[in-house]
Amino acid sequence: MLLLDTNFLIDLHAELRRPDGAEGPAKRFMRANRTRPMAITPITANEYAAGIRNEREARRFLRRFRMVAIGRDVALLASRIDREQSAKGMRLGENDTWQAAVALRFGLTLVTDDTDFEMVPQMKRRNYLS
């Protein structure tokens, strides 16, 4: 399963709203992976909706994706990632730490162009821009 990061959702939203209907990298990625299950986290939904600022539009857009639940195991894994990164003198940031924990806990591939996730080498990532 693919776990969609916020930057992907924002790009997809913008591409879907283009008046010329032109296909960009996010729409191409969706088309190429249309048979693969895709999910988001509550963190992604929050970041996306905060950027869109129109809750009704955000609800309509987000309902097409499965929502991954975040429980105790994910929380503990996120804390472990944060401690490991802090010990190395670097941090992902709170929201990205949660994203990484969800991807690792459920064996998901994170779809993002955010290179900060390279700090978690055991996590599977896929850059939708390349």
C-alpha positions as CSV (number, residue, x, y, z in Angstrom):
1,M,0.0,0.0,0.0
2,L,1.1,3.5,-0.7
3,L,1.0,6.2,2.0
4,L,0.6,9.6,0.5
5,D,2.4,12.6,2.0
6,T,1.0,16.1,2.2
7,N,3.2,17.5,-0.6
8,F,1.7,14.9,-2.9
9,L,-1.9,15.7,-1.9
10,I,-1.3,19.4,-2.4
11,D,0.2,18.9,-5.8
12,L,-2.6,16.5,-6.8
13,H,-5.2,19.0,-5.6
14,A,-3.6,21.8,-7.7
15,E,-3.4,19.6,-10.8
16,L,-7.0,18.5,-10.5
17,R,-8.1,22.2,-10.4
18,R,-6.1,23.2,-13.5
19,P,-8.5,24.7,-16.0
20,D,-6.6,23.3,-18.9
21,G,-6.8,19.7,-17.4
22,A,-3.1,19.3,-18.0
23,E,-1.5,16.3,-16.3
24,G,1.3,16.9,-13.9
25,P,3.5,14.5,-11.9
26,A,0.9,13.8,-9.2
27,K,-1.9,12.9,-11.7
28,R,0.6,10.8,-13.7
29,F,1.5,9.0,-10.6
30,M,-2.1,8.4,-9.7
31,R,-2.8,7.0,-13.2
32,A,0.2,4.8,-13.2
33,N,-0.7,3.4,-9.7
34,R,-4.5,3.3,-10.0
35,T,-4.7,-0.3,-9.0
36,R,-2.6,0.1,-5.8
37,P,-4.3,0.9,-2.6
38,M,-3.5,4.4,-1.3
39,A,-3.9,5.8,2.2
40,I,-3.3,8.9,4.2
41,T,-2.8,9.6,7.9
42,P,-4.7,12.0,10.2
43,I,-1.5,14.1,10.1
44,T,-1.7,14.4,6.3
45,A,-5.4,15.2,6.4
46,N,-4.7,17.9,8.9
47,E,-1.8,19.5,7.0
48,Y,-3.7,19.4,3.7
49,A,-7.0,20.8,5.1
50,A,-5.1,23.6,6.9
51,G,-3.5,24.6,3.6
52,I,-6.8,24.4,1.6
53,R,-8.7,26.4,4.2
54,N,-12.1,25.2,2.9
55,E,-13.2,22.3,5.1
56,R,-16.0,21.2,2.7
57,E,-13.6,21.0,-0.2
58,A,-11.0,19.2,1.9
59,R,-13.6,16.6,3.1
60,R,-14.7,15.9,-0.5
61,F,-11.1,15.5,-1.7
62,L,-9.8,13.5,1.3
63,R,-12.7,11.0,1.3
64,R,-11.2,9.2,-1.7
65,F,-8.3,7.9,0.4
66,R,-8.3,5.3,3.2
67,M,-7.3,6.7,6.6
68,V,-4.6,4.8,8.6
69,A,-5.3,4.8,12.3
70,I,-2.6,5.9,14.6
71,G,-2.4,3.9,17.9
72,R,0.0,3.1,20.7
73,D,2.4,1.1,18.5
74,V,2.8,3.9,16.1
75,A,3.2,6.4,18.9
76,L,6.0,4.3,20.5
77,L,7.7,3.9,17.2
78,A,7.5,7.6,16.5
79,S,9.2,8.3,19.9
80,R,11.9,5.8,19.0
81,I,12.5,7.5,15.7
82,D,12.6,10.9,17.3
83,R,15.1,9.7,20.0
84,E,17.4,8.0,17.3
85,Q,17.3,11.2,15.2
86,S,18.0,13.4,18.1
87,A,20.9,11.3,19.2
88,K,22.4,11.9,15.7
89,G,21.9,15.6,16.1
90,M,19.0,15.8,13.5
91,R,15.3,15.7,13.7
92,L,12.6,15.1,11.1
93,G,10.1,17.4,12.8
94,E,7.0,16.1,14.6
95,N,4.6,15.6,11.7
96,D,7.2,13.9,9.5
97,T,8.2,11.6,12.5
98,W,4.6,10.5,12.7
99,Q,4.5,9.8,8.9
100,A,7.7,7.8,9.1
101,A,6.4,5.8,12.1
102,V,3.1,4.9,10.2
103,A,5.1,3.9,7.1
104,L,7.4,1.7,9.1
105,R,4.8,0.2,11.4
106,F,2.6,-1.0,8.5
107,G,5.3,-1.6,5.9
108,L,3.9,1.2,3.6
109,T,5.8,3.1,0.9
110,L,5.7,6.9,1.5
111,V,4.9,8.8,-1.6
112,T,6.7,12.2,-1.2
113,D,9.3,14.5,-2.7
114,D,10.5,15.5,0.8
115,T,14.2,14.5,1.0
116,D,14.1,14.8,4.9
117,F,12.7,11.3,5.0
118,E,16.1,10.0,3.8
119,M,17.1,10.4,7.4
120,V,15.1,7.2,8.1
121,P,16.9,4.8,5.8
122,Q,14.9,1.7,6.7
123,M,11.7,3.4,5.5
124,K,10.5,2.8,1.9
125,R,10.0,6.0,-0.1
126,R,8.9,6.8,-3.6
127,N,9.4,10.2,-5.2
128,Y,6.5,11.0,-7.4
129,L,8.4,13.7,-9.3
130,S,10.9,11.3,-10.8
